């Protein structure tokens, strides 16, 4: 696959938008439930996604092809995967904090490389597999730091709620990446970025219907709160749409494993947001663990 030079800056922009959006979303935890805080990113992201699509068509031209059944199916499955990943990530925040919850979820790069190998046939080198091992060590460090004095405690710490939620979140985000790329490929057209923006709009609409319907049926008070908190919620939705537009475009321009690997710079941004925006105090062990995860991802990238 010939890589477009745009994939790298687009991926870095995606990481920045996602980190910023996640920090804003963490602040909504005091006002909304897990489902409420998650649904705002799709509901308020739809108009922003449509605006980005219209602006792209106005500047670069092009035509939108009629969606295929396979395209709609991949969008729906990818949207559902992102919903599950987002909810699990927010749940991880409640157990251990913003920076560490995100670090657990960042194993999506490792899990994404495996899923891309199995589902898309993307192969990685021995160096990249070493990077996977280093990344796993970083996750274990984050999970166990200052918690295990015996082998029994060690075993218990590896299944603590933050670890389980974060790792499961990473899996669903990794699966979403593969499904979104599959949706992009299933949509007719020659411009991969235009296809990516169309994929974003359709996926966000389906996500709003899916999770919004669930919220209305199960948490009607929270459904109303999504609109009464519109000032903060709209910011989350706008940042989410911009971040997803960049992620979807990057997936269209480069292999999923490569995009997710470079996107791990988000963990460094996360530590900065955690310290200066949310006023959290990550420990030295947590910082070292996060950096170990990043080192593993760098090896994955070098191995590509």
BAGU-607041 format. One record per residue (C-alpha): residue in one letter; x, y, z. Coordinates in steps of 0.001 Angstrom, whole numbers, plus 524288, in hexadecimal, padded with zeros to 5 digits. Layout:
REM BAGU-607041
AXYZ ...
REM end
This chain:
REM BAGU-607041
X800008000080000 X8056080D697FC14 X803E8816B480777 X7FF178248F80568 X807CD82EA280C3C X7FB768340881295 X7F95A8284481B63 X8037482C518259E X7FECE83A5982881 X7F0AA835BE827CD X7F39482B12831BF X7FA5C8349C83AF6 X7EED283DE7839DA X7E5A48329683CCE X7ED4182F5784930 X7ECA883D7B84DC1 X7DE1183EDC84B3E X7DB3B831EE851DE X7E3188355A85DF7 X7DC858429985EED X7CEFD83CB985CF0 X7D1568321386709 X7D59883C2987111 X7C9338440A86E7B X7C114837AE86F3E X7C71B8342287C5D X7C1FF840FF881BF X7B43D83D2487D8E X7B4A083186886DE X7AF8D83A38891BC X7A3E283E7E88985 X7A08B8327888162 X7A078823B5882BE X7A9D381B0487B21 X7A005819A487001 X79C6E8280387069 X7AA9482C7D86FDF X7AD0D8234186486 X7A132826A985C42 X7A4728352D85BB4 X7B04E832778532A X7A7A582C9E848A2 X79B9B83530849ED X7A310842008499D X7AD1E83C688404B X7A37A83A548352F X7A1DB848BA8312F X7B08C84AF483230 X7B32483EFD829D1 X7A968843B881FAD X7AFF48511381FC1 X7BD5984AF181D90 X7B7F2842DD81248 X7B19084EB080BE4 X7BDE6856DE80D5E X7C63584C128077E X7BD1084AEF7FBC3 X7BD28859B97FA19 X7CC0285A8B7FA41 X7D03284E0B7F359 X7C41984A297EBD2 X7BFB183C4B7E954 X7B30A834B37E9FC X7AD6582BAE7F431 X7A9FA81DF27EFCB X79DBB816E87F449 X7A0A980EE180074 X7A136800237FEE1 X79B8E7F62D80845 X7A9317F1F480C57 X7ACF48001780EFE X7A13B80245817E5 X7A3A67F57181F05 X7B1F77F8B08219E X7AE20806648262B X7A411800C782F8C X7AD577F68A83514 X7B88B80042835FE X7AF9D80A1683C9F X7AB1C7FFF184678 X7B9347FC2B84946 X7BC9C80A5F84BDF X7B0ED80BD0854F8 X7B5318000F85CF6 X7C350804BA85D19 X7BF6F8126686176 X7B6A380D8E86C67 X7C121804608716D X7CB3280F5A870FA X7C2848186B878F9 X7C05980D63882BB X7CF1680B92883BC X7D07B81A0488744 X7C7D1818038930A X7D09280D2B89846 X7DE2A812F7896E0 X7DE4A8206D89082 X7DF3F826B688323 X7ED748242787F90 X7EE0E815EC883BA X7E0B78127E87E0D X7E525817E5870F7 X7F21E810A1871F1 X7EB01803AF87373 X7E292806D3867AF X7EEC980A1D85FEA X7F1BE7FB9F85EDA X7E8C47FD2F85319 X7F5297FEE584AEF X7F9C77F15A84EC1 X7EC597EB6484DA3 X7EA357F29C840DB X7F6987ECC383B09 X7F1A17DF2883E61 X7E3F87E1BF8391B X7E97A7E7F582CC6 X7F1CA7DBD182ABD X7E63E7D2B682C7D X7DBB47DA9282587 X7E31D7E2E381BA2 X7EF597DAC58196D X7F8A97E57D81E2D X805357DECF82268 X80F547E44982BDB X81D977E10C82E3F X824897DA768399B X828957E7F883EA6 X81A4D7EBF883EE5 X816CC7DFD6846A6 X8216A7E3A085064 X81AC47F0B985144 X80E197E9BA8548F X814F87E2C885FD5 X81A7F7EFB5864E2 X80D127F5ED8640A X8071F7EAE986BEA X811AA7ECDA8763C X80E1B7FB3C876E2 X7FFCC7F7E9878FF X8035C7EE59883CF X80BDA7F8B488A21 X8006F8022B88A2F X7F77F7F7AE88F72 X800537F2C789A46 X808327FE9389EA8 X807BD7FFFC8AD69 X7FD227F5B38AEBF X8032A7E8338AF4E X80AE47E3518BAF3 X808827D4CB8B859 X805A17CBE48ACDE X7F76C7CB2F8B12D X7F6477D9FE8B13E X7FD8E7DA2B8A44C X7F3537D15689E18 X7E8497D96A8A3F4 X7EDE57E63D89EDA X7EE5A7E172890D9 X7DF857E040890B5 X7DC5F7ECCE897DC X7D09F7F3FE891F8 X7D8C17FED888BC5 X7E14D7F4E8884BE X7D5D67ECC087FFF X7CE107F89187B5B X7D9DE7FF0487508 X7DE837F2DD86DEE X7D0C27EFB98692E X7CF757FDCD864AE X7DC0D7FC6685CEC X7D6F67F00F85673 X7CA697F678851DA X7D1A48029C84D0F X7DB067F9CB84585 X7CFB97F23083FA6 X7C91D7FF0783C25 X7D543803298348C X7D4B77F6EC82C3E X7C6157F825829F7 X7C6D98069482669 X7D1A8803DE81C93 X7C9397F8F4816FE X7BDDF8029C815D4 X7C69F80C4780EB6 X7CAD0801D080510 X7BCA97FD8A802FE X7B85180B2C7FED1 X7BA3880DF07F043 X7C2A7819907EC93 X7D0C281D547E9C7 X7D3218276E7F488 X7D6508203180142 X7D4DF82C61809BA X7C76A82F7380410 X7C3748215B806AB X7C8B2822BD8148A X7C09082EE581745 X7B4668285F811B7 X7B73E81CA281A5E X7B847825AA8261D X7AB0382C0A823B9 X7A3E281F308217F X7AA66818A982D22 X7A744823F88364F X7990B82406831FD X797EC8157183491 X79EC8816F6841B2 X79571821CD845AD X789DB8192184263 X78F9D80D5984962 X7948B8135585603 X78AE281E958560F X77FA9814E785512 X7856780CD186017 X78701818F386882 X7791281D6C865F5 X773A38100E86979 X77C1480D2A8755B X7802881A6887AB9 X776138249C87679 X77AF782E8188071 X788AA82D5987AD5 X7833282EE286D1A X77DD683C2287126 X78A9B83F85877FA X791F683D8186B2B X78AE38499786620 X78B38851B687292 X79A208503E872FA X79B5085454864C6 X7A5FC85E6586725 X7AFDF8543786B99 X7A9F184905863EC X7AAB28504B856FB X7B9428526D8590A X7BB2A843D985B3A X7B371840D484EE8 X7BB1284A8E846A9 X7C8368456D84B57 X7C3988377B8495F X7BF6583A3783B57 X7CC57840DA8381F X7D410835D183E53 X7CC3382B368379F X7CD5D8323182A8F X7DC26831A682C19 X7DC4282375830AE X7D35481EF1825B2 X7DB888264481BAB X7E821820938210C X7E27D812C48205B X7DF3D8155E81222 X7ED1381A1080F2F X7F5678102A816BB X7F4BF802A581D18 X7ECC58020A8299C X7F8187FCC4831BF X800F4807D482D69 X7F6EE8125E83057 X7F3CF80CF083DC6 X8024680B9D840F2 X8056E819CE83DDB X7F8E281DEE84499 X7FEA38194585168 X80500826A3852FC X7F7B3829B4858CC X7FC31823AD865A4 X8066782E6586707 X7FC08838A686440 X7F33F831BD86E0B X7FD2D83322878EF X7FE10841B187630 X7EF4384335875EE X7EE1E83B3888263 X7F7FD843A188982 X7F4AB85159884C1 X7E6558508D8808C X7E018846BD889E0 X7E9B68498A894F4 X7EC2683B068972E X7F9298367489CA4 X7FE7982A9189564 X808A48232489D3D X81680820BB898B2 X813478125E896A4 X8078A815F588E3E X80FC981F15885F4 X81A4D814A588425 X80FED80AA3880B2 X809BD813A7876AB X81707816808709F X819B1807E386FF8 X80D168063186859 X81194810E985F1F X81EFF80A5B85DA8 X818277FDD8859B5 X810308051C84F94 X81C7180B8684A2A X8223E7FDF984825 X815CF7F9E784133 X8173F805B583855 X825BF80330835C4 X8227A7F522832A7 X818F97F94C82832 
REM end
